[in-house]
């Protein structure tokens, strides 16, 4: 078992190309973070330059932390608020008109704890169109938040949220449904 853990820790988790892109993104990040708040277009351009698929009229605040932009796909008119974390180790989709509020944490990566080597798992994460991830909420790896769903402030969601469902708490549980 010790050999498995040791071999995992020294194993290459990223291709050489991915490692180069990660270094380049680290150098470009100050251009993103120190841009004036209203420079939405500038941040969209930077994210697109690094392979992100960013729709029209997307608002990503300058204090947002994006780990791997080429895994990011944000639909038209979506917004990602101040200090949100987009930990996009795996594919991350934020649907059109969705809102990810301040300090929310979207996590598209984990480790397989069942395997003694605990290999990295890059899981997809989806926030549906017109959904709202409220302030300081955590969305775990592999989770899909359905279209029009709401994840309440400070909720911890480790399971899929059905469309138009409102969840809250830790662990998140259904507390209502959105009309219409």
N, C-alpha and C positions, 0 to 999 in steps of 0.2 A: 504494500500500500504506500509506503514512503516513496518508493520509486515512481509510482503513478503521480503523486502530488508534485514531486520534484520535476518530473518530465513535463507536466502541465505548466509549471511555472516558467520553464525555459522554452516551451514550444512557441512557435511563431503563430500568433493569433490573427495577424494582419499581413496582407501581401506587401511586397516592397512598394508597389504603387500606392496602396492605401496609406502606408506609413509616410510616404513623401507628401501625399495630399494632406494628411493630418498636420504635418509640420508646416506646410504652406498656409493652412487654415489658421494655425496658431499665430503665424506672423501677420495674417490679414485681420485677425480678430480685433485689434485696436481700431482699425478703420471702421469697423462695425460698432463697437462699444462706445467710442467717443464721438460718434456722429450725432448731430443735433436731433432731438426727439422727432421733429417734423420731417426728417429726411427719410420717409418711408421708402421712396423709390430707390434711393442709394442703397439701403440695406437689402431690398429685393434684388438689385443688380449684383451685389456681393454674393448673396446666397446662390443666385443662378450661376455666377461664375464658378462656384464650387460644386455645381451639379444638382442643386436643389431645384425641384419643380415648384415654382411659386406663381400663383394665379394673379389676376388683376386686382388692384386695390387692396392688397394684403397689407396689414399693419403689424409689423414685428418691432417691438420696442428695442431701443439700443442696449438695455441691460439684460436682454434675454441671452441665456447661455445655450448655444447650439454645439453639440459635441461633434457630429459628423453630418455636415450639410447635404452631402450627396445622397443620404438616406431619407431626406425630408421631402415631402410632397404636401403643399398647402394650397387649398382651393381658393377660388375667388372670394374676396371680401371677408376673409377670415382675419382674426386678430389674436396676437399672442402678447400678453401683458407684461408689465415690468417684472424683472427678476424671475420670470418663468425659466424652467430648465427643460430643454428638449434633448434628452439623453438618447440620441438616435443611433445606438449601436446597430440596430436592425431597422428595417423599413418603418417609417412613421408617416402616417397620412392624417392630415387635419382637413376635414371637409369644408366645403364652401359655407361661408357665413358662420362658421363655428367660432366660439370664443374660448380662449385659454386665458384665464385671469391671472393676476399677479401672483407670483410665488408658487404657481402650480408646478408640479414635477411630473413629466411624462417620461417613463423609463422603458426603453425598448431593448433591454439586455439584462441578462442574469447569468447565473452559473447553474449547471446541473448538479445539485447537491447529492443526487442519488449515486453519482459516479465519484469514487474516491479522488479522482484527479480534478474534479470540479471544473470541467471544461466550460469555456465561455459559450453562451447560447444567445444568438442575436435574433430576438423575436420581433415579429411585426406588432405594431400598435396602431389602432385606428380610432380617430375621433370623427364621428359621423357629421354630416352636414347639419347645420343649425343647432348643434349640440353646444352645451356650455359646461366647461370645467371651471368651477368657481375657485376663489382664492385659496391658495395653499393646499389644494387637493393633490393626492398622489394617485397616478394611474400606473398600474403595474405592467410588467412584461406580458405580451400576448393578449392584452385586453382590447376588446372592441366596445367603444361607447357608441350606442346606436344613434341613428338620426334623431335630432330633436331632444335627446336625453339631457338631463342635468345631473352633474356630480356636485353635490353641495360643498360648501367651504370646509376645508380640512378633512374631507372624506378620504378614506383609503380604499381604493377599488382594485381588487385582485382578480375579479371575475367580470365577464362581459355584462354590460348594462343594456337592457332591451331598449329599442326605440321608444322615445317619448316618456321614458321612465325617469323619475326623480329619486336619486339615492343620496344618503348621507350617513355619516358616522364612520367608526372604525371597529370592525370591518363595515364597509358600506352596505346598507340594507335599503330596500325600497321604502320610501316615505310618501310617495305620491305618483301621480301621472300628469303629464302636460295635456291640457285640452287641445282638441282639434286634430 
